[in-house]
Amino acid sequence: MAQNLLDKAACITDLKIRARARIPKFAFEYLTGGCNQEITLRHNRQALDKVYLEPKYLSTSQGASLNTQIFEREYSAPFGIAPLGLSGLIWPKASEFHARAARSANIPYVLSTLSSTSIEQAAECAGDTLWFQLYPPSDLDIRADLISRVQAVGCQHLVVTIDVPAAGRRPKDIRNGLTVPPKIGANSIAQSIIRPSWSLATMRHGLPEFASMMPYMKNMKNMQDVANYIRTSLKDVVDLPMLQQLREQWPHKLIVKGVISVADAQLALQAGADGIIVSNHGGRQLDACRASISVLPEIVDAVGDKMVVMVDSGVESGPDIARFLAQGAQMVFSGRAFMYAVGAFSEPGAEHCIDLLRNELLQVLEQLRCPTPRQLSEYRA
Ligand SMILES: Cc1cc2nc3c(=O)[nH]c(=O)nc-3n(C[C@H](O)[C@H](O)[C@H](O)COP(=O)(O)O)c2cc1C
């Protein structure tokens, strides 16, 4: 772990504070915000805080290892980087930084359909740690082409997000003009001027684009055209028939993200999914939603022996990852934390965030005297 970064940021909260000082307000609020009154966002935190772990101090164990096997592949830790759309708005090249760090740490990296890095660029950076998150394009030819590009770069894990049947209503984004079409006004410019590192990086690398979708966009004159294109071309809702079609189209691991009920977990299984990510999208879609950590045990009981159950929403530390693992998740994803890291320190931040989470999680295992992530469920209080 780089000592100079550890001196500056000893935990994820430190990364968040530093990121706030380097990212313009409109982009920082796009990252941190939840929908409506942000009740689900807060609820994720409160529900995690109520999960306790019980150490077995007098047991004899030989240290701990974070190695984790899922989908017949060994990763070096039981956590990965969640898909983040419009990543380049928060920090230019963030997705490439994340992808490279994931590869060197051997953890899963999920690229969003709406990332500012293309599938092809991400594959170069992430190698075989790349997973791809799909918002299925309505145009069937484009959908088939996108999926074939994912396959062509050797990606084996397709993550289909089901929890965006409607755009999340996030008051901060509405106030900041991050709407479709976007309204970038004097305020955003003023906020950018006082964040020179972000502004210089943006000038160097250009405004964020939806890089994987670029080949399908013709005659786009401005950001409004691009935003309208994305809104109309990705308007289809992922329902069961669509999921079944995708199952037929995709020969490798199919993962359904955004499951927050036992009923949807069972339908995902019925559609032939290999895994699910229990998630409420980090509190960005439905403000009357249960916390992922609260629903997780019921879902694990219902389908955990038939498919891989993973989770996200609310990770802010290694102990949070341990809480999710103890409730039966096999892999835990984090979104915002990784973006705080890149906002705080650009590329080295991505690796630093992985180091922080890895070391914090390892400390929890050693403290509990639990040898492996899989055994954490035996330490539920
Ligand atoms: C800025 C931002 C952009 C996101 N974009 C996507 C996306 O394009 N696709 C997707 O499936 N989820 C997206 N998510 C949700 C994340 O993948 C993940 O579910 C969520 O961030 C987990 O909560 P956490 O941030 O508390 O870790 C996004 C989340 C954030 C914060």
The ligand as an ORCA input file, in Angstrom:
! r2SCAN-3c Opt
* xyz 0 1
  C     -22.744      7.797    -10.363
  C     -23.380      6.442    -10.468
  C     -23.643      5.914    -11.730
  C     -24.225      4.639    -11.819
  N     -24.443      4.098    -13.058
  C     -24.899      2.825    -13.176
  C     -25.022      2.219    -14.442
  O     -24.708      2.799    -15.475
  N     -25.503      0.943    -14.480
  C     -25.851      0.253    -13.351
  O     -26.271     -0.905    -13.442
  N     -25.727      0.809    -12.129
  C     -25.242      2.074    -12.022
  N     -25.082      2.631    -10.783
  C     -25.362      1.835     -9.574
  C     -24.093      1.088     -9.138
  O     -23.723      0.116    -10.067
  C     -24.299      0.399     -7.783
  O     -25.472     -0.361     -7.826
  C     -24.369      1.394     -6.622
  O     -23.469      2.454     -6.818
  C     -24.017      0.664     -5.334
  O     -24.103      1.506     -4.238
  P     -22.826      2.240     -3.590
  O     -22.502      3.389     -4.497
  O     -23.361      2.671     -2.284
  O     -21.700      1.250     -3.515
  C     -24.538      3.903    -10.656
  C     -24.266      4.466     -9.391
  C     -23.677      5.702     -9.297
  C     -23.365      6.245     -7.933
*
